[in-house]
Amino acid sequence: MTRHEPTLTVPEAPPVRWYRTWKGLIVLTAVAGGALYLSVAHPAHTLAALPWAVLLLCPLMHLFMHGRHR
């Protein structure tokens, strides 16, 4: 039998979330600015679309917030 030397492994760095990158921050800032613009300049249209937005968010939350059932 041969004796195996233990190998040293360096743990990998965890992946960076998309919203913690510069591109992600720019996209989030643009989305927040667009939401602010719509709520200030077009409040009637924004309030009229609110029930539909809530209904559209339900399936998205169902898909993305279950944590992949690990």
C-alpha positions as CSV (number, residue, x, y, z in Angstrom):
1,M,0.0,0.0,0.0
2,T,1.2,3.5,-0.8
3,R,0.8,6.3,1.6
4,H,-1.0,9.3,0.2
5,E,0.1,12.7,1.2
6,P,-2.7,15.0,2.2
7,T,-3.4,17.7,-0.3
8,L,-4.1,21.2,0.7
9,T,-7.1,22.7,-0.9
10,V,-8.0,26.3,-0.9
11,P,-11.7,27.0,-0.4
12,E,-13.3,28.8,-3.3
13,A,-14.7,32.3,-2.8
14,P,-18.5,32.4,-2.8
15,P,-20.0,33.8,-6.0
16,V,-20.8,37.5,-6.0
17,R,-24.5,38.3,-6.2
18,W,-25.5,40.2,-9.3
19,Y,-26.8,43.2,-7.3
20,R,-23.5,43.6,-5.5
21,T,-21.7,44.4,-8.8
22,W,-21.3,47.8,-10.4
23,K,-23.6,46.8,-13.2
24,G,-26.2,45.5,-10.8
25,L,-26.1,48.7,-8.7
26,I,-26.5,50.8,-11.9
27,V,-29.5,48.7,-13.0
28,L,-31.1,49.0,-9.5
29,T,-30.6,52.7,-9.5
30,A,-32.1,53.1,-13.0
31,V,-35.1,51.0,-11.9
32,A,-35.6,53.0,-8.7
33,G,-35.3,56.3,-10.7
34,G,-37.9,55.1,-13.2
35,A,-40.2,54.1,-10.4
36,L,-39.8,57.5,-8.8
37,Y,-40.4,59.2,-12.1
38,L,-43.6,57.2,-12.8
39,S,-44.9,57.8,-9.3
40,V,-44.3,61.6,-9.4
41,A,-45.1,62.4,-13.1
42,H,-47.9,59.9,-13.8
43,P,-49.5,58.9,-10.5
44,A,-52.9,58.1,-12.1
45,H,-51.3,55.6,-14.5
46,T,-49.2,54.1,-11.7
47,L,-52.1,53.6,-9.4
48,A,-54.2,52.1,-12.1
49,A,-51.5,49.5,-12.9
50,L,-50.9,48.6,-9.3
51,P,-53.4,45.7,-9.0
52,W,-52.0,44.1,-12.2
53,A,-48.4,44.6,-10.9
54,V,-49.4,42.7,-7.6
55,L,-50.9,39.9,-9.6
56,L,-47.8,39.6,-11.8
57,L,-45.5,39.6,-8.8
58,C,-47.2,36.6,-7.2
59,P,-45.9,34.0,-9.7
60,L,-42.5,35.6,-9.7
61,M,-42.3,35.4,-5.9
62,H,-43.4,31.8,-6.0
63,L,-40.7,30.9,-8.5
64,F,-37.8,32.9,-7.0
65,M,-38.5,32.8,-3.2
66,H,-38.7,29.1,-2.6
67,G,-34.9,28.7,-2.3
68,R,-34.8,25.8,-4.8
69,H,-36.1,23.5,-2.1
70,R,-32.7,22.3,-1.0
